[in-house]
Amino acid sequence: MGNAAENIPTPQPYASELIELDNAEQKLAELKAKYGAVPDYAAKEGYKTGKQAIQALTKMRTGTDKARLAITKPHRDFIELVNQRAKGLIAEVEQLESPHREAKREVDEKEEREKQERIARLRERLAKEVTSYLDTAVGLDSSGLADLIDAADAIDTEGYFDITKESEDEKARVLASLRDKHAAALERERMEAERAELERQRAELERLRAAQAPTEADAPASGDVTTAGGTVLSQEDPDDWEGLGNELQDVPATDPYGEMLEDLQTVAGLDASQAVEVASAIQRGDIRHTHSDLSASL
């Protein structure tokens, strides 16, 4: 058996106040049935019927609006009373709230101003302590850049506080740039060393060729032959003399320097390029050389 309370109809809010509108709704149903169709206003009877419809509908409309205003007036008065009272309370609260907000705003603005000044100082410090490494790197060789990279890598970014992330990113950027510069310097120095070595070898070859060239007084007659280190060279074949510059073992044995080169190749087993380097070292005094104890000196 169900609860009897469930069968009790729930009263509609403001039901007594809406009775007049309920009556108007019933009256509207009658007007729809009577005046729903628009008559022929061009006909006399149609015009008369239409005029009656307009009068009835206008009366219905204005009456319904008056009923609305009458029903809602107490509520509107109450709402107006609530609004006025609430506005007065809000105004008093704002008078109490305003100085608090103003005092807080001054402190917040001061803290923000100090923060921005602190960040500006930290960024100046970052430029001097980290970014400046890129200026220092200008003109350094690979060794200097390597030392600079070690120094930059050791930078401690913990003390940058508000811009810690920014300082870490800047340190990474500077290190990447320095490493690129170091790699470029190494490659540049390698190429310069190779170029210098080629120049040195070319100069040494020219010196040997000049030393081996016969004077006019000593030059054999056309068709004669001469020897260099046991190799027979024809005066009518210039290719033999041209090849002499590249075959250091053919330097005439009577030339002390040529004899030294021949010893270095035949006794020490060096190739032509190595023989030239060792002979140059001997001439500079870096290596002591005598013909009798060549092996011991080397």
C-alpha positions as a Markdown table, in Angstrom:
| # | Residue | x | y | z |
|---|---|---|---|---|
| 1 | Met | 0.0 | 0.0 | 0.0 |
| 2 | Gly | 1.5 | 3.3 | -1.1 |
| 3 | Asn | 2.1 | 6.3 | 1.1 |
| 4 | Ala | -1.0 | 8.5 | 1.2 |
| 5 | Ala | 1.2 | 11.6 | 1.2 |
| 6 | Glu | 2.3 | 10.7 | -2.3 |
| 7 | Asn | -1.2 | 11.2 | -3.6 |
| 8 | Ile | -1.6 | 14.7 | -2.2 |
| 9 | Pro | -1.1 | 17.2 | -5.1 |
| 10 | Thr | 1.7 | 19.6 | -4.6 |
| 11 | Pro | 0.3 | 23.1 | -4.6 |
| 12 | Gln | 1.6 | 25.3 | -7.4 |
| 13 | Pro | 3.7 | 28.3 | -6.2 |
| 14 | Tyr | 1.7 | 31.5 | -6.2 |
| 15 | Ala | -1.4 | 29.6 | -7.4 |
| 16 | Ser | -3.8 | 32.2 | -6.0 |
| 17 | Glu | -2.0 | 35.0 | -7.8 |
| 18 | Leu | -2.2 | 33.2 | -11.1 |
| 19 | Ile | -6.0 | 32.7 | -11.1 |
| 20 | Glu | -6.6 | 35.7 | -13.2 |
| 21 | Leu | -4.1 | 34.6 | -15.8 |
| 22 | Asp | -5.7 | 31.1 | -15.8 |
| 23 | Asn | -9.0 | 32.8 | -16.6 |
| 24 | Ala | -7.3 | 34.8 | -19.3 |
| 25 | Glu | -5.9 | 31.6 | -20.8 |
| 26 | Gln | -9.4 | 30.2 | -21.0 |
| 27 | Lys | -10.7 | 33.4 | -22.6 |
| 28 | Leu | -7.9 | 33.2 | -25.2 |
| 29 | Ala | -9.0 | 29.8 | -26.2 |
| 30 | Glu | -12.5 | 31.2 | -27.0 |
| 31 | Leu | -11.0 | 34.1 | -28.9 |
| 32 | Lys | -8.9 | 31.7 | -31.0 |
| 33 | Ala | -12.0 | 29.7 | -32.0 |
| 34 | Lys | -13.9 | 32.8 | -32.8 |
| 35 | Tyr | -11.3 | 35.0 | -34.5 |
| 36 | Gly | -8.7 | 32.6 | -35.6 |
| 37 | Ala | -9.6 | 33.1 | -39.3 |
| 38 | Val | -9.0 | 36.6 | -40.9 |
| 39 | Pro | -12.2 | 37.8 | -42.7 |
| 40 | Asp | -12.3 | 39.5 | -46.0 |
| 41 | Tyr | -11.9 | 43.1 | -45.0 |
| 42 | Ala | -12.8 | 44.3 | -48.5 |
| 43 | Ala | -16.4 | 43.0 | -47.9 |
| 44 | Lys | -18.7 | 45.0 | -45.7 |
| 45 | Glu | -19.6 | 42.1 | -43.3 |
| 46 | Gly | -16.0 | 40.9 | -43.3 |
| 47 | Tyr | -14.8 | 44.4 | -42.3 |
| 48 | Lys | -17.4 | 44.6 | -39.5 |
| 49 | Thr | -16.4 | 41.2 | -38.2 |
| 50 | Gly | -12.7 | 42.0 | -38.4 |
| 51 | Lys | -13.2 | 45.3 | -36.5 |
| 52 | Gln | -15.0 | 43.4 | -33.7 |
| 53 | Ala | -12.1 | 40.9 | -33.6 |
| 54 | Ile | -9.5 | 43.7 | -33.2 |
| 55 | Gln | -11.5 | 45.3 | -30.4 |
| 56 | Ala | -11.9 | 42.0 | -28.5 |
| 57 | Leu | -8.2 | 41.0 | -29.0 |
| 58 | Thr | -6.9 | 44.4 | -28.0 |
| 59 | Lys | -9.1 | 44.3 | -24.8 |
| 60 | Met | -7.7 | 40.9 | -24.1 |
| 61 | Arg | -4.1 | 42.0 | -24.6 |
| 62 | Thr | -4.3 | 45.1 | -22.5 |
| 63 | Gly | -6.2 | 43.4 | -19.8 |
| 64 | Thr | -3.7 | 40.6 | -19.6 |
| 65 | Asp | -0.8 | 43.1 | -19.3 |
| 66 | Lys | -2.6 | 44.9 | -16.6 |
| 67 | Ala | -3.1 | 41.7 | -14.7 |
| 68 | Arg | 0.6 | 41.0 | -15.1 |
| 69 | Leu | 1.5 | 44.3 | -13.6 |
| 70 | Ala | -1.0 | 43.9 | -10.8 |
| 71 | Ile | 0.3 | 40.4 | -9.9 |
| 72 | Thr | 4.0 | 41.3 | -10.0 |
| 73 | Lys | 3.7 | 44.7 | -8.3 |
| 74 | Pro | 4.2 | 43.4 | -4.8 |
| 75 | His | 7.1 | 41.3 | -6.0 |
| 76 | Arg | 8.6 | 44.2 | -7.9 |
| 77 | Asp | 8.3 | 46.4 | -4.9 |
| 78 | Phe | 10.0 | 43.8 | -2.8 |
| 79 | Ile | 12.8 | 43.3 | -5.4 |
| 80 | Glu | 13.3 | 47.1 | -5.5 |
| 81 | Leu | 13.5 | 47.1 | -1.7 |
| 82 | Val | 16.0 | 44.3 | -1.7 |
| 83 | Asn | 18.1 | 46.0 | -4.4 |
| 84 | Gln | 18.2 | 49.3 | -2.6 |
| 85 | Arg | 19.1 | 47.7 | 0.7 |
| 86 | Ala | 21.8 | 45.5 | -0.8 |
| 87 | Lys | 23.3 | 48.4 | -2.7 |
| 88 | Gly | 23.6 | 50.3 | 0.6 |
| 89 | Leu | 25.3 | 47.4 | 2.2 |
| 90 | Ile | 27.7 | 46.9 | -0.7 |
| 91 | Ala | 28.7 | 50.6 | -0.7 |
| 92 | Glu | 29.6 | 50.3 | 3.0 |
| 93 | Val | 31.6 | 47.1 | 2.4 |
| 94 | Glu | 33.4 | 48.8 | -0.4 |
| 95 | Gln | 34.4 | 51.6 | 1.9 |
| 96 | Leu | 35.9 | 49.1 | 4.2 |
| 97 | Glu | 37.5 | 47.0 | 1.5 |
| 98 | Ser | 39.0 | 49.9 | -0.6 |
| 99 | Pro | 41.9 | 50.8 | 1.8 |
| 100 | His | 42.8 | 47.2 | 2.2 |
| 101 | Arg | 43.0 | 46.7 | -1.5 |
| 102 | Glu | 45.0 | 49.9 | -2.0 |
| 103 | Ala | 47.5 | 49.0 | 0.7 |
| 104 | Lys | 47.9 | 45.5 | -0.9 |
| 105 | Arg | 48.3 | 47.0 | -4.3 |
| 106 | Glu | 51.1 | 49.2 | -3.2 |
| 107 | Val | 53.0 | 46.3 | -1.6 |
| 108 | Asp | 52.4 | 44.1 | -4.7 |
| 109 | Glu | 53.6 | 46.8 | -7.1 |
| 110 | Lys | 56.7 | 47.4 | -4.9 |
| 111 | Glu | 57.5 | 43.7 | -4.9 |
| 112 | Glu | 57.0 | 43.4 | -8.6 |
| 113 | Arg | 59.2 | 46.5 | -9.2 |
| 114 | Glu | 61.9 | 45.0 | -7.0 |
| 115 | Lys | 61.6 | 41.7 | -8.7 |
| 116 | Gln | 62.1 | 43.2 | -12.2 |
| 117 | Glu | 65.1 | 45.2 | -10.9 |
| 118 | Arg | 66.6 | 42.0 | -9.5 |
| 119 | Ile | 66.0 | 40.2 | -12.7 |
| 120 | Ala | 67.6 | 43.0 | -14.7 |
| 121 | Arg | 70.7 | 42.8 | -12.4 |
| 122 | Leu | 70.8 | 39.1 | -12.8 |
| 123 | Arg | 70.7 | 39.4 | -16.6 |
| 124 | Glu | 73.5 | 41.9 | -16.5 |
| 125 | Arg | 75.5 | 39.4 | -14.4 |
| 126 | Leu | 74.6 | 36.6 | -16.8 |
| 127 | Ala | 75.9 | 38.6 | -19.7 |
| 128 | Lys | 79.2 | 39.3 | -17.9 |
| 129 | Glu | 79.7 | 35.8 | -16.5 |
| 130 | Val | 78.4 | 33.6 | -19.3 |
| 131 | Thr | 77.6 | 35.4 | -22.6 |
| 132 | Ser | 80.9 | 37.3 | -22.5 |
| 133 | Tyr | 82.7 | 34.0 | -23.1 |
| 134 | Leu | 81.7 | 34.4 | -26.8 |
| 135 | Asp | 83.6 | 37.7 | -26.9 |
| 136 | Thr | 86.6 | 36.2 | -25.2 |
| 137 | Ala | 86.7 | 33.4 | -27.8 |
| 138 | Val | 87.4 | 35.8 | -30.7 |
| 139 | Gly | 90.8 | 35.2 | -32.0 |
| 140 | Leu | 91.7 | 32.3 | -29.8 |
| 141 | Asp | 93.4 | 29.1 | -31.2 |
| 142 | Ser | 92.1 | 25.6 | -30.5 |
| 143 | Ser | 94.1 | 25.4 | -27.2 |
| 144 | Gly | 92.7 | 28.6 | -25.9 |
| 145 | Leu | 89.2 | 27.6 | -26.9 |
| 146 | Ala | 89.6 | 24.3 | -25.2 |
| 147 | Asp | 90.6 | 26.1 | -21.9 |
| 148 | Leu | 87.6 | 28.5 | -22.4 |
| 149 | Ile | 85.2 | 25.6 | -22.8 |
| 150 | Asp | 86.5 | 24.0 | -19.6 |
| 151 | Ala | 85.9 | 27.3 | -17.8 |
| 152 | Ala | 82.5 | 27.8 | -19.2 |
| 153 | Asp | 81.5 | 24.2 | -18.4 |
| 154 | Ala | 82.3 | 24.8 | -14.8 |
| 155 | Ile | 80.0 | 27.8 | -14.4 |
| 156 | Asp | 77.5 | 27.4 | -11.6 |
| 157 | Thr | 74.0 | 28.6 | -12.5 |
| 158 | Glu | 72.5 | 27.9 | -9.1 |
| 159 | Gly | 73.0 | 31.5 | -7.9 |
| 160 | Tyr | 70.7 | 33.0 | -10.6 |
| 161 | Phe | 67.5 | 32.4 | -8.7 |
| 162 | Asp | 64.7 | 34.1 | -10.7 |
| 163 | Ile | 66.4 | 33.4 | -14.0 |
| 164 | Thr | 67.9 | 29.9 | -13.2 |
| 165 | Lys | 66.2 | 28.3 | -16.3 |
| 166 | Glu | 67.3 | 31.3 | -18.5 |
| 167 | Ser | 70.9 | 31.0 | -17.2 |
| 168 | Glu | 71.0 | 27.3 | -17.9 |
| 169 | Asp | 69.8 | 27.8 | -21.4 |
| 170 | Glu | 72.3 | 30.6 | -22.0 |
| 171 | Lys | 75.2 | 28.4 | -20.6 |
| 172 | Ala | 74.1 | 25.6 | -23.0 |
| 173 | Arg | 74.0 | 28.0 | -25.9 |
| 174 | Val | 77.5 | 29.5 | -25.1 |
| 175 | Leu | 79.0 | 26.0 | -24.7 |
| 176 | Ala | 77.5 | 24.8 | -28.0 |
| 177 | Ser | 78.9 | 27.9 | -29.8 |
| 178 | Leu | 82.4 | 27.5 | -28.2 |
| 179 | Arg | 82.5 | 23.8 | -29.2 |
| 180 | Asp | 81.6 | 24.8 | -32.8 |
| 181 | Lys | 84.4 | 27.4 | -32.8 |
| 182 | His | 86.9 | 24.9 | -31.3 |
| 183 | Ala | 86.1 | 22.3 | -34.0 |
| 184 | Ala | 86.5 | 25.0 | -36.7 |
| 185 | Ala | 89.8 | 26.1 | -35.2 |
| 186 | Leu | 91.1 | 22.5 | -35.1 |
| 187 | Glu | 90.2 | 22.0 | -38.8 |
| 188 | Arg | 91.8 | 25.4 | -39.7 |
| 189 | Glu | 95.0 | 24.6 | -37.8 |
| 190 | Arg | 95.2 | 21.2 | -39.4 |
| 191 | Met | 94.9 | 22.7 | -42.9 |
| 192 | Glu | 97.5 | 25.4 | -42.0 |
| 193 | Ala | 99.9 | 22.7 | -40.8 |
| 194 | Glu | 99.5 | 20.7 | -43.9 |
| 195 | Arg | 100.0 | 23.8 | -46.1 |
| 196 | Ala | 103.1 | 24.7 | -44.1 |
| 197 | Glu | 104.5 | 21.3 | -44.4 |
| 198 | Leu | 103.9 | 21.3 | -48.2 |
| 199 | Glu | 105.7 | 24.7 | -48.4 |
| 200 | Arg | 108.6 | 23.4 | -46.4 |
| 201 | Gln | 109.0 | 20.3 | -48.6 |
| 202 | Arg | 108.7 | 22.4 | -51.7 |
| 203 | Ala | 111.4 | 24.8 | -50.5 |
| 204 | Glu | 113.7 | 21.9 | -49.6 |
| 205 | Leu | 113.2 | 20.3 | -53.0 |
| 206 | Glu | 114.0 | 23.6 | -54.7 |
| 207 | Arg | 117.1 | 23.9 | -52.5 |
| 208 | Leu | 118.2 | 20.4 | -53.5 |
| 209 | Arg | 117.6 | 21.0 | -57.1 |
| 210 | Ala | 119.7 | 24.2 | -56.9 |
| 211 | Ala | 122.5 | 22.4 | -55.1 |
| 212 | Gln | 122.5 | 19.6 | -57.7 |
| 213 | Ala | 122.5 | 21.9 | -60.8 |
| 214 | Pro | 126.0 | 21.8 | -62.5 |
| 215 | Thr | 127.9 | 25.0 | -63.1 |
| 216 | Glu | 128.9 | 26.0 | -66.6 |
| 217 | Ala | 132.5 | 25.1 | -66.0 |
| 218 | Asp | 131.7 | 21.7 | -64.6 |
| 219 | Ala | 128.9 | 20.9 | -67.0 |
| 220 | Pro | 129.8 | 17.9 | -69.3 |
| 221 | Ala | 129.7 | 18.4 | -73.1 |
| 222 | Ser | 126.6 | 17.6 | -75.0 |
| 223 | Gly | 126.3 | 13.8 | -75.4 |
| 224 | Asp | 128.6 | 13.2 | -72.3 |
| 225 | Val | 127.3 | 11.4 | -69.3 |
| 226 | Thr | 127.7 | 12.0 | -65.6 |
| 227 | Thr | 127.0 | 10.0 | -62.5 |
| 228 | Ala | 125.2 | 10.8 | -59.3 |
| 229 | Gly | 125.4 | 8.3 | -56.5 |
| 230 | Gly | 126.2 | 5.6 | -59.0 |
| 231 | Thr | 123.4 | 6.5 | -61.4 |
| 232 | Val | 124.3 | 7.3 | -65.0 |
| 233 | Leu | 122.7 | 10.6 | -66.2 |
| 234 | Ser | 122.7 | 11.7 | -69.8 |
| 235 | Gln | 123.1 | 15.5 | -70.5 |
| 236 | Glu | 120.9 | 15.0 | -73.6 |
| 237 | Asp | 118.0 | 13.7 | -71.5 |
| 238 | Pro | 116.7 | 16.5 | -69.2 |
| 239 | Asp | 114.1 | 14.1 | -67.7 |
| 240 | Asp | 117.0 | 12.3 | -65.9 |
| 241 | Trp | 117.9 | 15.6 | -64.1 |
| 242 | Glu | 114.2 | 16.5 | -63.5 |
| 243 | Gly | 113.7 | 13.1 | -61.8 |
| 244 | Leu | 116.8 | 13.8 | -59.7 |
| 245 | Gly | 114.8 | 16.2 | -57.5 |
| 246 | Asn | 112.3 | 13.5 | -56.6 |
| 247 | Glu | 114.9 | 10.7 | -56.2 |
| 248 | Leu | 117.1 | 11.8 | -53.3 |
| 249 | Gln | 119.2 | 8.7 | -53.4 |
| 250 | Asp | 120.7 | 10.0 | -56.7 |
| 251 | Val | 122.3 | 13.1 | -55.1 |
| 252 | Pro | 126.0 | 13.1 | -56.0 |
| 253 | Ala | 128.1 | 11.4 | -53.3 |
| 254 | Thr | 130.6 | 14.2 | -53.5 |
| 255 | Asp | 128.0 | 16.6 | -52.1 |
| 256 | Pro | 128.2 | 16.3 | -48.2 |
| 257 | Tyr | 124.5 | 16.9 | -47.9 |
| 258 | Gly | 123.7 | 14.5 | -50.7 |
| 259 | Glu | 126.0 | 11.9 | -49.1 |
| 260 | Met | 124.1 | 12.4 | -45.8 |
| 261 | Leu | 120.8 | 11.9 | -47.5 |
| 262 | Glu | 122.1 | 8.7 | -49.3 |
| 263 | Asp | 123.4 | 7.4 | -45.9 |
| 264 | Leu | 120.1 | 8.0 | -44.3 |
| 265 | Gln | 118.3 | 6.1 | -47.0 |
| 266 | Thr | 120.7 | 3.2 | -47.5 |
| 267 | Val | 121.9 | 2.8 | -43.9 |
| 268 | Ala | 119.0 | 3.9 | -41.8 |
| 269 | Gly | 116.4 | 2.7 | -44.3 |
| 270 | Leu | 114.5 | 6.0 | -44.4 |
| 271 | Asp | 112.4 | 7.1 | -47.4 |
| 272 | Ala | 113.2 | 10.3 | -49.2 |
| 273 | Ser | 110.8 | 12.6 | -47.2 |
| 274 | Gln | 112.0 | 11.2 | -43.9 |
| 275 | Ala | 115.7 | 11.6 | -45.0 |
| 276 | Val | 115.1 | 15.2 | -45.7 |
| 277 | Glu | 113.6 | 15.8 | -42.3 |
| 278 | Val | 116.4 | 14.0 | -40.5 |
| 279 | Ala | 119.1 | 15.8 | -42.5 |
| 280 | Ser | 117.5 | 19.1 | -41.7 |
| 281 | Ala | 117.5 | 18.2 | -38.0 |
| 282 | Ile | 121.1 | 17.3 | -38.2 |
| 283 | Gln | 122.0 | 20.6 | -39.8 |
| 284 | Arg | 120.1 | 22.5 | -37.0 |
| 285 | Gly | 122.1 | 20.5 | -34.4 |
| 286 | Asp | 119.1 | 18.6 | -33.1 |
| 287 | Ile | 120.8 | 15.3 | -34.1 |
| 288 | Arg | 124.5 | 14.7 | -34.1 |
| 289 | His | 125.7 | 12.8 | -37.2 |
| 290 | Thr | 129.0 | 11.5 | -38.4 |
| 291 | His | 129.5 | 9.2 | -41.3 |
| 292 | Ser | 131.2 | 6.6 | -39.1 |
| 293 | Asp | 128.6 | 6.3 | -36.4 |
| 294 | Leu | 125.4 | 7.0 | -38.3 |
| 295 | Ser | 123.4 | 4.2 | -36.7 |
| 296 | Ala | 124.4 | 5.1 | -33.2 |
| 297 | Ser | 123.5 | 8.8 | -33.7 |
| 298 | Leu | 120.1 | 8.0 | -35.1 |
